[in-house]
Amino acid sequence: SRVGIGRRDLREGHFPNGTAVLDIGIGRRLTICDAGTYTCVANSSSRGIHSRDFVLTINTVPPPPSRPDPTRVGSTWISIAWDEPNCDGGHRIAAFDIDYRESAAVFPFTGAGGNIRVHNGSARNYTIRNLDTNTQYSVRVRAISADFRTGGYSPTNRITTLPPAPSEPRDVRVRLVTPLIVEVSWREPAVPNGHILHFTVYAIPIVAFEPERRRRQAAIDLPGTFKKIFPASSTQGNITVPDHSVTYQFQVSASVYIGGQENEGNFSGITPESTIHIPKPGLPIPQNVRVVSFDNTSVTLLWDYPPPPGEPIINFKITYAGPVASLGEEFGERTSTS
């Protein structure tokens, strides 16, 4: 059944050859919203009730999504959200295109900006980054179907980034102080751009996210991320994580008040020092891990080992990251037998 399509009863013998015509449009042309699965039910006094489904697709492009509205705005980034098209014409939506340009251009959508393709048909939000401060951008969204049909753009929204915000906090480090409590420490931003209101620490579980998604999305966008706010005088704080056997990445931002509104600054970078694996409770935690030698192809590590538990330790697992350009993207694991 479909909205607007009621029950149609056909008199016995009205179509003696067994063929009936269902006027879905009721005298009008079909639209993309007429697409869907329909069920035909035949009720025969001699053979009972029989039914069969059929799928109707409309050969057209997806309609535009709703206008993208800002959910959060920073100095160099804009978080937007939109609603999917009302109908997809039977063609599953597989991606969205986000087009953003500086509004000051002489001709619409010819200014500085770019186009981002979000390869996720269920996406309803995104954070556009690396924007200019205190600049108005025209933003619009369109849908792409799984069979590569490109729809029209949504209505345009003009969104202005905030004035300069604090740079990222520096030297973010984490360490485990109890089985589920992580101590996070940091240094103030090099460029505060005002009086700091507070710091926000984000804890991002990365066990379920592929490297590309971790690289492209901000901490505030990832499902499962949680945060805690600390006073402006803080340079460290404790966060209780909900689960063990999970790897967490931590990012810190500083916020100031500008023009009567809070302006959150840049997130700190993801490094090995800001990443920690929460082990299963009861296992000892190696301490004071350090590099004792290295060459072009290898690194030798040394660590202190606490008293062993009641059962023997079979091996150690080492998690490592690549060079600075790819930190947080690719992780490997090695097992030590000594």
C-alpha positions in Angstrom: 0.0 0.0 0.0 1.1 3.6 -0.6 -0.1 6.9 0.9 -2.8 8.2 -1.4 -3.5 4.8 -2.9 -6.7 3.4 -1.5 -8.3 0.0 -1.9 -9.8 -0.7 -5.3 -12.5 -3.4 -5.5 -13.3 -4.9 -8.9 -16.6 -6.5 -9.6 -16.7 -10.2 -10.5 -16.5 -10.6 -14.2 -15.6 -7.0 -14.8 -12.2 -8.1 -16.2 -13.0 -11.6 -17.5 -9.5 -12.1 -19.0 -7.9 -11.7 -15.6 -6.3 -8.3 -16.3 -6.9 -5.2 -14.3 -5.5 -1.7 -14.5 -4.6 0.3 -11.4 -4.6 4.0 -12.1 -2.0 5.0 -9.5 -1.9 8.6 -10.6 -5.7 8.8 -10.6 -5.7 10.7 -13.9 -2.4 12.6 -13.5 1.2 11.9 -14.5 3.2 9.7 -12.2 5.7 11.4 -9.9 8.8 10.2 -8.2 6.8 9.7 -5.0 4.6 7.1 -6.7 7.6 4.7 -6.8 7.6 1.8 -4.3 6.3 -1.7 -3.7 2.7 -2.4 -4.4 0.7 -5.5 -3.5 -2.1 -6.9 -5.7 -4.6 -9.1 -3.8 -7.0 -11.3 -5.8 -10.0 -12.8 -3.8 -11.6 -15.6 -5.6 -14.7 -17.5 -4.3 -13.3 -20.7 -5.8 -9.6 -20.4 -5.3 -9.3 -18.2 -2.2 -7.0 -15.2 -1.7 -3.8 -14.8 -3.6 -1.3 -11.8 -3.6 1.8 -10.7 -5.4 4.1 -7.8 -4.9 5.6 -5.7 -7.7 8.1 -2.8 -7.6 7.5 0.4 -9.4 10.5 2.6 -10.2 10.3 6.1 -11.7 12.9 6.9 -14.4 14.1 10.2 -13.0 16.6 11.8 -10.7 16.3 12.1 -6.9 14.6 15.3 -5.7 16.6 17.9 -3.8 17.2 17.4 0.0 16.1 20.1 2.4 18.1 23.3 2.9 21.3 22.5 4.9 21.0 24.3 8.3 24.0 25.0 10.6 24.2 23.0 13.8 27.5 24.4 15.0 29.8 27.1 13.6 33.4 27.8 14.3 36.1 30.1 13.0 37.3 27.7 10.3 34.5 25.1 10.1 30.7 24.8 9.7 28.6 21.7 10.8 25.5 21.4 8.8 22.5 19.0 8.8 19.8 18.3 6.2 16.8 16.1 5.6 16.8 13.5 2.9 14.4 13.9 -0.1 10.8 12.9 0.5 11.0 10.2 -2.2 13.8 8.4 -4.1 11.8 7.1 -7.1 12.8 3.5 -6.2 16.5 4.4 -6.7 18.4 4.1 -3.4 20.3 7.2 -2.4 24.0 6.3 -2.0 25.8 9.7 -1.5 25.4 13.4 -1.1 27.3 16.3 -2.7 28.0 19.3 -0.6 28.8 22.5 -2.5 30.1 25.5 -0.6 31.4 28.8 -1.9 32.2 32.3 -0.6 29.0 34.3 -1.0 30.9 37.5 -2.0 31.5 36.2 -5.5 30.1 38.2 -8.4 28.3 35.2 -9.8 26.6 32.5 -7.6 28.8 29.6 -6.6 31.9 30.9 -8.4 33.8 32.0 -5.3 36.4 30.2 -3.4 35.2 26.9 -1.9 34.8 23.4 -3.0 32.6 20.3 -3.5 32.6 17.3 -1.1 31.0 14.0 -1.8 29.8 12.1 1.2 29.7 8.4 0.3 27.0 7.5 2.8 23.4 7.5 1.7 22.2 7.6 5.4 24.3 10.7 6.2 22.3 13.7 7.4 25.2 15.9 8.7 28.7 16.9 7.9 31.4 19.3 9.1 33.1 21.5 6.4 36.6 22.4 7.5 39.5 24.6 6.4 37.3 27.6 5.8 38.3 31.3 6.1 37.5 33.1 9.4 34.6 35.6 9.5 33.5 34.8 6.0 30.0 34.1 4.6 29.6 30.8 2.6 26.7 29.7 0.4 26.0 26.0 1.1 23.8 23.6 -0.8 23.3 19.8 -1.0 22.2 17.3 -3.6 21.5 13.5 -3.6 23.2 10.8 -5.7 21.4 7.5 -6.3 23.1 4.1 -6.2 22.7 4.0 -10.1 24.6 7.3 -10.3 21.6 9.6 -10.9 22.4 13.1 -9.8 19.5 15.1 -8.4 19.1 18.9 -8.2 20.6 21.0 -5.4 18.7 22.0 -2.3 17.9 25.6 -1.5 21.0 27.6 -0.6 21.8 28.6 2.9 24.3 31.4 3.7 26.4 30.7 6.8 29.1 32.9 8.3 32.1 31.6 10.1 33.1 33.2 13.4 36.1 35.5 13.9 39.5 33.9 14.8 39.3 31.3 17.6 42.0 29.8 19.7 44.6 27.6 18.0 44.7 23.9 19.0 45.9 23.0 22.5 49.4 21.6 22.5 51.2 18.4 23.7 48.1 16.4 24.5 49.0 13.2 26.4 47.0 10.5 28.0 47.7 7.7 30.5 45.6 5.1 32.3 45.3 5.7 36.1 42.7 3.1 36.9 41.1 0.4 34.7 38.5 2.8 33.2 39.9 6.3 34.1 42.2 8.1 31.7 44.2 11.2 32.7 44.4 13.7 29.8 47.0 16.5 30.0 47.6 19.5 27.6 49.3 22.9 27.2 47.4 26.1 26.4 47.1 27.1 22.7 50.0 29.1 21.2 47.4 31.7 20.0 44.4 32.0 22.4 42.7 34.9 20.4 41.0 36.1 23.6 40.3 35.0 27.1 39.8 31.2 27.2 36.4 30.2 28.6 37.0 26.5 29.0 38.6 23.4 27.4 36.7 20.5 25.9 38.2 17.0 25.8 36.7 14.6 23.3 37.1 10.8 23.7 36.7 9.0 20.4 36.4 5.2 20.2 38.1 4.1 17.0 37.7 0.4 17.1 34.7 0.4 14.7 35.8 3.1 12.3 37.9 2.6 9.2 41.0 4.8 8.7 39.5 7.0 5.9 36.5 7.8 8.1 38.7 8.6 11.1 40.8 11.0 8.9 37.9 12.9 7.2 35.5 13.4 10.1 35.8 15.6 13.1 35.5 14.3 16.7 32.1 15.8 17.2 30.8 13.9 14.2 31.7 10.3 15.1 29.1 8.1 16.8 30.1 7.0 20.3 32.2 10.1 20.9 31.7 11.8 24.3 33.2 14.9 25.8 33.9 16.6 29.1 34.4 20.3 29.8 37.2 21.6 32.1 37.8 25.1 33.5 40.1 27.5 31.7 42.7 27.1 34.4 43.0 23.4 33.8 45.9 21.7 32.1 44.8 18.2 32.9 41.7 16.2 33.9 40.3 12.7 34.2 37.8 11.1 32.0 35.9 7.8 32.7 35.5 5.7 29.6 32.6 3.3 29.4 34.3 0.2 27.9 37.5 -1.8 28.1 39.1 -3.6 25.2 38.6 -0.4 23.1 41.1 2.1 21.7 40.4 5.7 22.3 41.8 8.8 20.6 41.6 12.1 22.6 41.3 15.6 21.2 41.2 18.9 23.1 39.8 22.3 22.0 39.7 25.7 23.7 36.7 28.1 23.6 36.4 31.8 23.9 33.5 34.3 23.9 33.3 36.5 20.8 30.4 38.8 20.1 28.3 37.2 22.9 28.6 33.6 21.6 31.0 30.8 22.4 33.6 30.2 19.7 35.3 26.8 19.9 38.8 26.7 18.5 40.8 24.1 16.5 41.0 20.5 17.7 44.4 19.2 18.8 46.0 16.7 16.5 45.8 12.9 16.9 49.2 11.5 17.9 50.4 8.2 19.6 50.6 10.2 22.8 46.9 11.1 22.6 45.8 7.5 21.8 45.4 4.8 24.3 44.0 1.2 24.4 41.9 0.4 27.5 42.9 -3.2 28.4 40.7 -5.8 30.0 40.6 -5.3 33.8 43.0 -7.5 35.7 45.8 -7.5 33.2 49.0 -5.7 34.2 49.9 -2.5 32.3 53.5 -2.1 31.0 54.9 1.2 32.2 57.7 3.7 31.1 57.8 2.5 27.4 60.9 4.0 25.7 63.0 3.7 22.6 66.5 2.4 23.3 67.7 2.2 19.7 66.5 2.5 16.1 67.7 2.3 12.5 66.2 2.8 9.0 64.0 -0.3 9.3 63.5 -1.1 13.0 62.9 0.3 16.5 63.9 -1.4 19.7 61.6 -0.7 22.7 62.1 -1.2 26.4 59.4 -1.1 29.1 59.0 -1.8 32.8 56.8 -4.7 33.7 54.7 -4.8 36.9 54.4 -7.9 39.0 52.6 -10.6 36.9 49.1 -11.8 37.7 48.3 -15.4 38.8 48.4 -16.7 35.2 51.5 -16.5 33.0 51.9 -13.8 30.3 52.1 -15.3 26.8 53.1 -12.2 24.9 53.0 -8.4 24.6 51.1 -6.5 21.9 52.6 -3.3 20.5 50.4 -0.8 18.6 52.1 1.8 16.5 51.3 4.6 14.0 53.0 5.8 10.8 54.7 9.1 10.2 53.1 12.4 11.2 51.2 12.8 8.0 49.2 9.7 8.6 48.9 9.6 12.4 45.4 8.3 13.2 44.9 6.7 9.8 46.8 3.4 9.8 47.6 1.3 12.9 49.5 -1.9 13.0 50.1 -4.5 15.7 53.2 -6.6 16.5 53.4 -9.4 19.1 56.5 -9.7 21.2 57.5 -13.1 22.6 60.3 -11.9 24.8 
